Amino acid sequence: MTHTIILIIAGILLIPGIIMSIIPVVPGMLYMLVVVVLYGFYDNFYHITLLDVGILALISAIAMIIDTISGLIGAKWGGADWTAIVSGFVGLIFGSAFIPVPIIGSIIGMFFGVLASEWYRTRNIVHSHRVATGSIIGSLAGAGVKLVASFAFLILFIAFALY
């Protein structure tokens, strides 16, 4: 009975991680992994083994790496210079801070950071727009991969804990 209650609580605590996984560069998968490790410590790794935690950690790591590089890949695909990539990351941080609407602020900030940097470098608005759009498409694709991975993480956690 106690195991079931703790498992339900852990499952509920994983839901914010799924929500955080929608936002680019937010470590929702890391949060989910911490919840699972805490569950494992509480349960003395009886229902969740260290191998299970390792599998979930691998899923988290892959999802976080893809999320981190997807915007960069999208920007490079569009023809970005390294300064545009750095500016996009800075724009993402500023956009998240000044437009406190999750996802929207970070996307707007990244777009305008890349756009401004590429326009300053090339003075070509068409090229700058293509690069900025590529970074947004890449980031959204990365967030999609992270969302799928977070659902897989939750399903695997429940399967491991019930087995």
Helices and strands as residue ranges (DSSP letters): H 2-20, H 28-42, H 50-78, H 82-98, H 104-122, H 125-162
